[in-house]
Amino acid sequence: MPTILLVDDHDDIRDMLTRQLQKHGYTVVTATNGLEAVLATAHAAPSLILMDVNMPELDGYEATIQIREANPENRIPVIALTAYALPDDQARAMAAGCDRFQPKPIDMPKLLEQIRELIANKPQTTDSLS
Protein backbone atom coordinates (compact mmCIF):
# COMPACT_ATOMS: atom_id res chain seq x y z
CA MET A 1 0.00 0.00 0.00
CA PRO A 2 1.67 3.27 -1.11
CA THR A 3 2.29 5.97 1.49
CA ILE A 4 1.44 9.57 0.64
CA LEU A 5 2.85 12.49 2.59
CA LEU A 6 0.17 15.18 2.72
CA VAL A 7 1.51 18.63 3.60
CA ASP A 8 -0.99 21.41 4.28
CA ASP A 9 -1.32 24.00 7.05
CA HIS A 10 -5.15 23.87 7.05
CA ASP A 11 -6.63 21.17 9.29
CA ASP A 12 -9.85 20.88 7.29
CA ILE A 13 -8.02 20.30 3.99
CA ARG A 14 -5.66 17.75 5.59
CA ASP A 15 -8.60 15.90 7.15
CA MET A 16 -10.68 15.85 3.96
CA LEU A 17 -7.80 14.74 1.73
CA THR A 18 -6.64 12.13 4.25
CA ARG A 19 -10.10 10.55 4.31
CA GLN A 20 -10.37 10.58 0.51
CA LEU A 21 -6.90 9.08 0.02
CA GLN A 22 -7.44 6.39 2.66
CA LYS A 23 -10.75 5.50 1.00
CA HIS A 24 -8.75 4.82 -2.18
CA GLY A 25 -6.27 2.54 -0.40
CA TYR A 26 -3.40 4.88 0.44
CA THR A 27 -1.60 5.19 3.75
CA VAL A 28 -1.38 8.89 4.65
CA VAL A 29 1.24 10.67 6.74
CA THR A 30 0.63 14.38 7.36
CA ALA A 31 2.71 17.47 7.99
CA THR A 32 1.51 21.00 8.73
CA ASN A 33 4.38 23.00 7.20
CA GLY A 34 7.45 22.71 5.02
CA LEU A 35 9.86 22.02 7.89
CA GLU A 36 7.73 19.09 9.04
CA ALA A 37 7.54 17.90 5.43
CA VAL A 38 11.32 17.74 5.07
CA LEU A 39 11.60 15.74 8.32
CA ALA A 40 8.63 13.49 7.52
CA THR A 41 10.06 12.66 4.10
CA ALA A 42 13.26 11.41 5.70
CA HIS A 43 11.36 9.27 8.23
CA ALA A 44 8.29 8.04 6.34
CA ALA A 45 9.87 7.41 2.90
CA PRO A 46 6.60 8.25 1.09
CA SER A 47 5.78 7.05 -2.42
CA LEU A 48 4.46 10.53 -3.26
CA ILE A 49 4.13 13.98 -1.66
CA LEU A 50 1.13 16.32 -1.91
CA MET A 51 2.70 19.71 -1.12
CA ASP A 52 0.73 22.86 -0.35
CA VAL A 53 2.83 25.76 -1.59
CA ASN A 54 1.58 28.55 0.70
CA MET A 55 2.54 27.64 4.26
CA PRO A 56 4.20 29.22 7.30
CA GLU A 57 7.69 28.24 8.49
CA LEU A 58 8.87 27.02 5.10
CA ASP A 59 6.78 27.22 1.94
CA GLY A 60 6.17 24.26 -0.33
CA TYR A 61 8.58 25.46 -2.99
CA GLU A 62 11.52 25.65 -0.60
CA ALA A 63 10.53 22.40 1.13
CA THR A 64 10.49 20.62 -2.24
CA ILE A 65 13.92 22.02 -3.09
CA GLN A 66 15.30 20.81 0.26
CA ILE A 67 13.75 17.35 -0.18
CA ARG A 68 15.28 17.08 -3.65
CA GLU A 69 18.71 18.20 -2.39
CA ALA A 70 18.63 15.87 0.63
CA ASN A 71 18.08 12.72 -1.42
CA PRO A 72 18.70 13.33 -5.14
CA GLU A 73 19.00 9.63 -6.02
CA ASN A 74 15.48 8.85 -4.73
CA ARG A 75 13.19 11.23 -6.60
CA ILE A 76 9.86 11.15 -4.79
CA PRO A 77 7.08 12.55 -7.00
CA VAL A 78 5.62 15.83 -5.71
CA ILE A 79 2.26 17.34 -6.62
CA ALA A 80 2.01 21.04 -5.75
CA LEU A 81 -1.32 22.18 -4.29
CA THR A 82 -2.34 25.84 -4.13
CA ALA A 83 -5.44 27.91 -3.49
CA TYR A 84 -3.81 30.95 -5.06
CA ALA A 85 -3.23 29.77 -8.60
CA LEU A 86 -1.49 32.76 -10.14
CA PRO A 87 -0.22 32.52 -13.72
CA ASP A 88 3.42 31.89 -12.73
CA ASP A 89 2.66 29.46 -9.86
CA GLN A 90 2.78 26.35 -12.02
CA ALA A 91 6.11 27.36 -13.57
CA ARG A 92 7.49 28.18 -10.12
CA ALA A 93 6.34 24.80 -8.78
CA MET A 94 7.98 22.95 -11.67
CA ALA A 95 11.20 24.96 -11.22
CA ALA A 96 11.27 23.93 -7.54
CA GLY A 97 11.11 20.27 -8.57
CA CYS A 98 7.39 19.47 -8.43
CA ASP A 99 6.10 16.93 -10.94
CA ARG A 100 2.49 18.10 -11.20
CA PHE A 101 0.35 21.06 -10.18
CA GLN A 102 -3.19 21.01 -8.77
CA PRO A 103 -5.14 24.20 -7.96
CA LYS A 104 -7.59 24.24 -5.05
CA PRO A 105 -10.38 23.44 -4.70
CA ILE A 106 -9.02 19.99 -5.49
CA ASP A 107 -10.42 18.10 -8.47
CA MET A 108 -10.30 14.72 -6.66
CA PRO A 109 -10.67 12.46 -9.74
CA LYS A 110 -7.86 14.37 -11.49
CA LEU A 111 -5.67 14.28 -8.37
CA LEU A 112 -6.17 10.52 -7.96
CA GLU A 113 -5.29 10.02 -11.62
CA GLN A 114 -2.08 12.07 -11.17
CA ILE A 115 -1.17 10.09 -8.04
CA ARG A 116 -1.68 6.72 -9.77
CA GLU A 117 0.32 7.85 -12.81
CA LEU A 118 3.24 9.21 -10.77
CA ILE A 119 3.43 6.23 -8.41
CA ALA A 120 3.25 3.78 -11.33
CA ASN A 121 6.06 5.60 -13.14
CA LYS A 122 8.32 6.07 -10.10
CA PRO A 123 11.62 4.22 -10.53
CA GLN A 124 11.83 1.42 -7.99
CA THR A 125 14.73 1.68 -5.56
CA THR A 126 16.31 -1.17 -3.68
CA ASP A 127 16.84 0.59 -0.38
CA SER A 128 17.41 -1.48 2.71
CA LEU A 129 15.02 0.96 4.43
CA SER A 130 11.98 0.11 2.30
Secondary structure as UniProt FT lines:
FT   STRAND          3..7
FT   HELIX           11..23
FT   TURN            24..25
FT   STRAND          27..31
FT   HELIX           34..44
FT   STRAND          48..52
FT   HELIX           60..70
FT   TURN            72..73
FT   STRAND          78..82
FT   TURN            87..88
FT   HELIX           89..96
FT   STRAND          100..103
FT   HELIX           108..120
FT   TURN            128..129
//
